[in-house]
Amino acid sequence: MAPQGQACVVVTHALGFLASLTCSQDRRNELSISILCAAILAGIWALVHLIIGGRQVERSLAADRSLEPVVRETMLYCWHLVTGFLMLMTVFLGLGAWGNLEMALAGTLMATSTAAIGIVLAPMRKISYVLLPEGWLFVPIAVLGCWGLMA
């Protein structure tokens, strides 16, 4: 097996193990309201990113010819990666709401890491949360996901 395949197997087993620690297997087919709320909120932020961010950030960035092409295109690529990341978080939490605990855990970890990065980044860059509040938007998603996994 290729090293990438082995890494995927290890990650899958680790997520399964973590999910088994957080709740019992008899919840597999139950609807988790808190994880469903996390999924809905993640979906709202994904749409805000896609619609408003598309207008305010992506279009402006694509039109900015003052940036070096490699910088502009790399930043556009990162914007699209974030779009996919937010949609995956929504899907993972949605699947988790209907009992797929590994997906709930993955979505919750995505929200937690996004919140942590956003909360730490503003002070590191010496800017206000008024300018960069995005990290705080993921705190409720992470809390709801953790709450649902621990229920």
Secondary structure by P-SEA (a helix, b strand, c coil): ccaaaaaaaaaaaaaaaaaaaaccccccccccaaaaaaaaaaaaaaaaaacccccccaaaaaacccccaaaaaaaaaaaaaaaaaaaaaaaaaaaaaacaaaaaaaaaaaaaaaaaaaaaaaaaaccccccccccccaaaaaaaaaaaaac
